[in-house]
C-alpha cells in the first residue's frame, strides 16, 4: 500500500516533507491511501477528505479515521485529482482547507476495466 502524507495547519493543507509524490500510477483500487497530521485547530472535529477528479466536478468524500483514508476508486483512474479536507464539530463549526493537485501517470490498470 502506498501512502501520500499531508500536514494540516489551520486551513492550510501541505505535502509532508520527505513524502515522495512522484510516479503515482493511475488505475489502482484500494491501494493508494492518504494520511494526515492535524494541528490543534482540528481537535474534536469529524474529518473528511474531499477528492475532486476535475476542478468543477462534484466531490467524492471519505471519512478520515485515525488520520488515514483510502483514495476512492472513482478518483484513481484520472490523470490527476485534487484533494482537500473538511472538519466539523458537534456545534456545527466547520473548517476547510485549500486544494492540492496530485498528478498520476497512466498505468497498465486500465486493462482490468474492460
Buried (B, 14 or more C-beta within 10 A) or exposed (E): EEEBBBBBBEEEBEBBEEEEEEEBBBBBBEBBBBBBEBEEEBEEBEBBBBBBBEEEBEBBEBEBEEBBBBBBBEBBBBEBBBBBBBBBEEEEEEBEBEBBEBEBEEBEBEEEEE
